[in-house]
């Protein structure tokens, strides 16, 4: 599956524009999802320097994304292109019902 993952409030606590403390088991779960063959896309409001800081934070934890704020790495955006991306699932703290614990997220995806 292609899984789009938000950053602030999902991988780390909300502290934008700073990087908050990692949520328990967030990057561990993302790494396990990658090991199972899922493609991860970082899908976040962040841009520029703040975006690069988020990517570097995840990279330092061993999480490399297939794409960042894009459906695929080569995708180009202009003002006529919507920023909506293609993904099978979206993991975001602003889901209806909020963000489940990362262990629950892993179980839900593996049962799908």
Helices and strands as residue ranges (DSSP letters): E 2-5, H 26-35, E 39-42, H 48-60, E 67-68, E 89-91, H 102-111
